[in-house]
Amino acid sequence: MKAFAQLLMATGLMVTATTASAHAGHDAGTGFTSGLLHPMLGLEHLLTMAAIGFWCVRQSATLKNSTLLFVIGGMVVGAGIA
């Protein structure tokens, strides 16, 4: 019965989900320069880079050296998806 309740809850949440707004509070037509600077000055991007830096410090030497490749690879994949 518990599995059925979980399945019912998950189905209900998927059906009623709304679209995500990844960059809430930003004007859509603010210009090319604003869009270009956003990844460097946007709060969510700065917090993500800080989190990656803190995570990297706690990893082994091999993983520390490859973290930059993971970050750049993730950005390329994200840009390709968009």
Secondary structure, DSSP 8 states (H G I E B T S, - for coil): -HHHHHHHHHHHHHHH-----TTTT--TTS-HHHHHHHHHH-HHHHHHHHHHHHHHHTS-HHHHHHHHHHHHHHHHHHHHH-
